């Protein structure tokens, strides 16, 4: 089994959810309102959290920060690329007027390439932020446990040191 199989599976699910969400809000005409794209972060964040959690459960003691980070980044980047590909097909072929309506409030038109670049950079940034954030939850703690070999200082010794 490939090293990235889990990442690819989750990336396909994440991009499928992103595409479904986009198509649903486009039915209501809300797809041109940038406020509704905030939910894309929720979908992406949930997917990255789940893939790192699944990878940690699968690897158990072999789980490291680097492996978990790589899993989250690869998953998010693949999902971003798949969604950007869909977005390009949608804006370029299915609804070519979308680029004009997307920039409507600012009164200017922009090229499809610039919009796709923006979508991709937004997805990559979201992936990086969520992966770094979630790895704080999943990484092994560096806190050491107290053992018998660790010297303990009694309060009397502390009082003597203060004198």
BELCOR-V658694 format. One record per residue. N is the residue number from 1. RES is the residue in three letters. PHI is phi as a letter, one per 20 degrees, with the letter a starting at -180 (* if undefined). PSI is psi as a letter, one per 20 degrees, with the letter a starting at -180 (NA if undefined). Layout:
n=N res=RES phi=PHI psi=PSI
n=N res=RES phi=PHI psi=PSI
This chain:
n=1 res=UNK phi=* psi=p
n=2 res=UNK phi=f psi=q
n=3 res=UNK phi=f psi=h
n=4 res=UNK phi=d psi=j
n=5 res=UNK phi=g psi=g
n=6 res=UNK phi=f psi=g
n=7 res=UNK phi=f psi=g
n=8 res=UNK phi=f psi=g
n=9 res=UNK phi=f psi=g
n=10 res=UNK phi=f psi=h
n=11 res=UNK phi=f psi=h
n=12 res=UNK phi=f psi=g
n=13 res=UNK phi=f psi=g
n=14 res=UNK phi=f psi=g
n=15 res=UNK phi=f psi=h
n=16 res=UNK phi=f psi=g
n=17 res=UNK phi=f psi=g
n=18 res=UNK phi=f psi=g
n=19 res=UNK phi=f psi=g
n=20 res=UNK phi=f psi=g
n=21 res=UNK phi=f psi=g
n=22 res=UNK phi=f psi=g
n=23 res=UNK phi=f psi=h
n=24 res=UNK phi=f psi=g
n=25 res=UNK phi=f psi=h
n=26 res=UNK phi=f psi=h
n=27 res=UNK phi=f psi=h
n=28 res=UNK phi=e psi=i
n=29 res=UNK phi=m psi=j
n=30 res=UNK phi=e psi=i
n=31 res=UNK phi=f psi=i
n=32 res=UNK phi=e psi=i
n=33 res=UNK phi=e psi=o
n=34 res=UNK phi=f psi=h
n=35 res=UNK phi=f psi=h
n=36 res=UNK phi=f psi=i
n=37 res=UNK phi=f psi=i
n=38 res=UNK phi=f psi=h
n=39 res=UNK phi=f psi=h
n=40 res=UNK phi=g psi=h
n=41 res=UNK phi=f psi=h
n=42 res=UNK phi=f psi=g
n=43 res=UNK phi=f psi=g
n=44 res=UNK phi=f psi=g
n=45 res=UNK phi=f psi=g
n=46 res=UNK phi=f psi=g
n=47 res=UNK phi=f psi=g
n=48 res=UNK phi=f psi=g
n=49 res=UNK phi=g psi=g
n=50 res=UNK phi=f psi=h
n=51 res=UNK phi=f psi=h
n=52 res=UNK phi=f psi=g
n=53 res=UNK phi=f psi=g
n=54 res=UNK phi=f psi=h
n=55 res=UNK phi=f psi=h
n=56 res=UNK phi=f psi=h
n=57 res=UNK phi=f psi=h
n=58 res=UNK phi=f psi=g
n=59 res=UNK phi=e psi=h
n=60 res=UNK phi=l psi=d
n=61 res=UNK phi=f psi=i
n=62 res=UNK phi=e psi=i
n=63 res=UNK phi=f psi=p
n=64 res=UNK phi=c psi=r
n=65 res=UNK phi=g psi=g
n=66 res=UNK phi=f psi=g
n=67 res=UNK phi=f psi=g
n=68 res=UNK phi=f psi=g
n=69 res=UNK phi=f psi=g
n=70 res=UNK phi=f psi=g
n=71 res=UNK phi=f psi=g
n=72 res=UNK phi=f psi=g
n=73 res=UNK phi=f psi=g
n=74 res=UNK phi=f psi=g
n=75 res=UNK phi=f psi=g
n=76 res=UNK phi=f psi=h
n=77 res=UNK phi=f psi=g
n=78 res=UNK phi=f psi=g
n=79 res=UNK phi=f psi=g
n=80 res=UNK phi=f psi=g
n=81 res=UNK phi=f psi=g
n=82 res=UNK phi=f psi=g
n=83 res=UNK phi=f psi=h
n=84 res=UNK phi=f psi=h
n=85 res=UNK phi=f psi=g
n=86 res=UNK phi=g psi=g
n=87 res=UNK phi=f psi=h
n=88 res=UNK phi=f psi=g
n=89 res=UNK phi=f psi=g
n=90 res=UNK phi=f psi=g
n=91 res=UNK phi=f psi=h
n=92 res=UNK phi=e psi=h
n=93 res=UNK phi=c psi=g
n=94 res=UNK phi=f psi=g
n=95 res=UNK phi=c psi=m
n=96 res=UNK phi=f psi=h
n=97 res=UNK phi=f psi=i
n=98 res=UNK phi=g psi=g
n=99 res=UNK phi=f psi=h
n=100 res=UNK phi=f psi=g
n=101 res=UNK phi=f psi=h
n=102 res=UNK phi=f psi=h
n=103 res=UNK phi=e psi=j
n=104 res=UNK phi=g psi=g
n=105 res=UNK phi=f psi=h
n=106 res=UNK phi=e psi=i
n=107 res=UNK phi=m psi=j
n=108 res=UNK phi=c psi=r
n=109 res=UNK phi=d psi=q
n=110 res=UNK phi=c psi=r
n=111 res=UNK phi=f psi=q
n=112 res=UNK phi=f psi=h
n=113 res=UNK phi=g psi=g
n=114 res=UNK phi=f psi=g
n=115 res=UNK phi=f psi=g
n=116 res=UNK phi=f psi=g
n=117 res=UNK phi=f psi=g
n=118 res=UNK phi=f psi=g
n=119 res=UNK phi=f psi=g
n=120 res=UNK phi=f psi=g
n=121 res=UNK phi=f psi=h
n=122 res=UNK phi=f psi=g
n=123 res=UNK phi=f psi=g
n=124 res=UNK phi=f psi=g
n=125 res=UNK phi=f psi=g
n=126 res=UNK phi=f psi=g
n=127 res=UNK phi=f psi=g
n=128 res=UNK phi=f psi=g
n=129 res=UNK phi=f psi=g
n=130 res=UNK phi=f psi=h
n=131 res=UNK phi=f psi=g
n=132 res=UNK phi=f psi=h
n=133 res=UNK phi=f psi=g
n=134 res=UNK phi=f psi=h
n=135 res=UNK phi=f psi=h
n=136 res=UNK phi=f psi=h
n=137 res=UNK phi=f psi=h
n=138 res=UNK phi=e psi=i
n=139 res=UNK phi=f psi=q
n=140 res=UNK phi=f psi=q
n=141 res=UNK phi=f psi=q
n=142 res=UNK phi=e psi=j
n=143 res=UNK phi=f psi=p
n=144 res=UNK phi=e psi=q
n=145 res=UNK phi=e psi=q
n=146 res=UNK phi=f psi=p
n=147 res=UNK phi=c psi=r
n=148 res=UNK phi=f psi=h
n=149 res=UNK phi=f psi=i
n=150 res=UNK phi=f psi=p
n=151 res=UNK phi=f psi=p
n=152 res=UNK phi=d psi=p
n=153 res=UNK phi=e psi=p
n=154 res=UNK phi=e psi=q
n=155 res=UNK phi=f psi=h
n=156 res=UNK phi=f psi=h
n=157 res=UNK phi=f psi=h
n=158 res=UNK phi=f psi=g
n=159 res=UNK phi=f psi=h
n=160 res=UNK phi=f psi=h
n=161 res=UNK phi=f psi=h
n=162 res=UNK phi=f psi=h
n=163 res=UNK phi=f psi=NA
